[in-house]
Amino acid sequence: MRGFSTRAIHAGQDPDPTTGAVIVPIHASSTFAQDGVGGLRGGYEYSRSANPTRTALQECLAALEGGRHGFAFGSGMGASDVLLRVLLKPGDHIVIPHDAYGGTFRLVDKVLPQWGVEYSTVDLADVDALRAALRPTTEVVWCETPTNPLLGIADIAALAEVTRAAGARLVVDNTFASPYLQQPLALGADVVLHSTTKYVGGHSDVVGGALVLDDDEIAEQLRFTQNSVGSVPGPFDAWLTLRGAKTLAVRMERHSDNAERIADALAAHPAVAKVLYPGLPGHPGHEVAAKQMRRFGGMVSFLVAGGKEAALTVCASTQLFTLAESLGGVESLIEHPGQMTHASAAGSALEVPDSLVRLSVGIEDAEDLVEDLRTALDAAAS
Ligand SMILES: *Cc1c(COP(=O)(O)O)cnc(C)c1O
């Protein structure tokens, strides 16, 4: 198999056969001319079912995750919804991480119960806790690693073994790591999910989702269900995502460089009570992360010593880190999960500490980012 960046730039992206265009065109057409009834020229008939720009993205994403089948969606949640419609039926049980992405928790906690699906929340850093949570009806184990926003690490290979022995399927939400840093299918996962809104797109200018898997039968059901419910990206969104994917490797290296520098600087600042970053040797998941990830990524969370008010002051005091939800773009973002991304988890098993601050470290100059955080922390400490 060719190297990661070669696949990112070429997989699914041969020059256009009719014009020679080096870049896959934005095929902004809802329908495709037929040569006689049923005579499809390139296999396309209607863009909900399939569109050539989307096909290019899907082939690229499958190549990046090392899977046989790729599907692109209008959002990460659109991908999750279609996947769970296929994998679950009434009476089934799903295990989700105790600090799952808030939107995933909402889907499982508010939407799926209406369809008779039950769930448990488990700290998937603890394989024995997963074993204890499995039921005869468990069909899906849903894993995120690193987790959001606590940056917990789960051992994908160990979870895959336990999940397979129980006759269930392991889904890995690989959004935080990106396919460059972590390859769940090679570690035994059945399906990989992405919010391509984040690192794959990488420029905070498009919302999208993806699924990659090897299993032909599940792939066929996904194709059928996606077409039936219609959660597809438009051709312009697919094109932007494909454009972002080309530079994924160089961006992830730089995100990781900058995050490492920032984690060290935060750990040395008296206004910080604790830094959560899997690249730090003291992180409880450090060894597992070092085993299954190429590097440790661009997400850093920390607890502010002064509590909630001090955490809010830090969030309000940065100049370069923009106060905003989402992550994975070239620009640095800061947020307060307790009142922003994870506000809907208040009072639930997924509630997060109110002194917690989450950073999506961008690819600006590290010295400028460190200086910005130092100034904001000084403001919170005074
Ligand atoms: C953003 C995100 C999602 C949801 O994706 P959307 O594109 O916002 O629908 C799922 N999982 C994780 C880890 C995310 O960060």
The ligand as an SDF file (V2000), in Angstrom:
LIG
                    3D

 15 15  0  0  0  0  0  0  0  0999 V2000
  -18.2570   16.9010   16.1280 C   0  0  0  0  0  0  0  0  0  0  0  0
  -18.2120   15.4740   16.5410 C   0  0  0  0  0  0  0  0  0  0  0  0
  -19.2260   14.5810   16.1640 C   0  0  0  0  0  0  0  0  0  0  0  0
  -20.4550   15.0230   15.3760 C   0  0  0  0  0  0  0  0  0  0  0  0
  -20.1350   15.4680   14.1180 O   0  0  0  0  0  0  0  0  0  0  0  0
  -20.9460   16.6330   13.3270 P   0  0  0  0  0  0  0  0  0  0  0  0
  -20.1770   16.7700   12.0700 O   0  0  0  0  0  0  0  0  0  0  0  0
  -20.9220   17.8540   14.2020 O   0  0  0  0  0  0  0  0  0  0  0  0
  -22.3320   16.1360   13.1390 O   0  0  0  0  0  0  0  0  0  0  0  0
  -19.0890   13.2600   16.5490 C   0  0  0  0  0  0  0  0  0  0  0  0
  -18.0400   12.8370   17.2880 N   0  0  0  0  0  0  0  0  0  0  0  0
  -17.0610   13.6770   17.6890 C   0  0  0  0  0  0  0  0  0  0  0  0
  -15.9380   13.1510   18.4980 C   0  0  0  0  0  0  0  0  0  0  0  0
  -17.1170   15.0200   17.3300 C   0  0  0  0  0  0  0  0  0  0  0  0
  -16.1610   15.8480   17.7460 O   0  0  0  0  0  0  0  0  0  0  0  0
  1  2  1  0
  2  3  1  0
  2 14  2  0
  3  4  1  0
  3 10  2  0
  4  5  1  0
  5  6  1  0
  6  7  2  0
  6  8  1  0
  6  9  1  0
 10 11  1  0
 11 12  2  0
 12 13  1  0
 12 14  1  0
 14 15  1  0
M  END
$$$$
